Amino acid sequence: MRLVFAGTPEVAVPALDTLIASDRHEVVAVVTRPDARAGRGRHLVPSPVAQRAAEEGIEVLQPKRPKDEDFLVRLREIGPDCCPVVAYGALLPRVALDVPANGWVNLHFSLLPAWRGAAPVQHALLAGDEVAGASTFLIEEGMDSGPVYGVVTEDVRPTDTSGDLLTRLAFAGAGLLAATMDGIEDGSLEAVQQPADGVSLAPKINVEDARIDWTAPALRVDRVVRACSPAPGAWTVFRDERLKVRSVGLGKGEVPVGPGEGEVSLEPGELLVGKKSVWVGTGSHPVELEWVQPQGKKPMRAADWARGSRIGAGEHVR
């Protein structure tokens, strides 16, 4: 089939590469978001998908809005059989959805109908899901509600961040998307309507959502830190400045404080500095701060941060 691939971030590149390498399909163009400003100089930079397409000599379409007439005219001229989509980042209007004969097929990083929305992997980690996955489905005008072609599953590991899990799903999902294109082409695959039960939503996680609530149980603190890594980054406040928390250790509630190591009771947010470790109280048992990032500085081990900050007895994060 003649394909027009739609995607924007790095997570979409494995699927694009897989389709480019396919001997059954031809990627004739990509649709991606317009160049965005990035870096210290705030220069305009093309998306990872745009850069990859340019390397392969594939036409790049960057409409401000998918309903722009110039874009729709060009899409009709290209005449794709199908438009596979991975994290494109814009809503597709009906007038665009109607162009390819086989529609637009999205690779979504959840086991639909669970976690419809912009941040499925983050919400899966926040909820403590033991199994995650990816689904391919035919895009309709509803949010991630179209009939499903296929799924792949992936076990969630105890230390997974959203970045870790999304990376694995991006590669597993690339194969699923290619197999979906094959099945659509030869007629062996039929989309199945999603069940009405089991629907859950996964709205975008913003910076305020990533603030750690130290009155929550230790397990919840760990989930927030992992779900918000690498973006937007879990954070707290220490001495009126924002402190990013990169990773924590759950331990067993036993805080090593010296020769008489044992269980120490800490208030939520209260800090305790040992010789080689830093602990903070939660709503259940203390967690160990492993990696932190003070405002304006690079990530560092929490023990190094604590030594430099000369944390006193009874100081808190909040």
Buried (B, 14 or more C-beta within 10 A) or exposed (E): BBBBBBBBBBBBBBBBBBBBEBEEBBBBBBBBBEEEEEEEEEEEBBBBBBBBBEEEEBBBBBBEEBBEEEBBEBBEEBEBBBBBBBBBBBEBEEEBBEBBEBBBBBBBBBBBBBBBBBBBBBBBBBBEBEEBBBBBBBBBEEEBBBEBBBBBEBEBEEEBBBBBBBBBBBBBBBBBBBBBBBBBBEEEBEBEEBEEEEBBBBEEBEEEBBBBBBBBBBBBBBBBBBBBBEEBBBBBBBEEEBBBBBBBBBBEBEBBBEEEEEEBEBBBBBBBBBEEBBBBBBBBBBBBBBBBBBEEEEEBBBBEBBEEBEBEEEBBBE
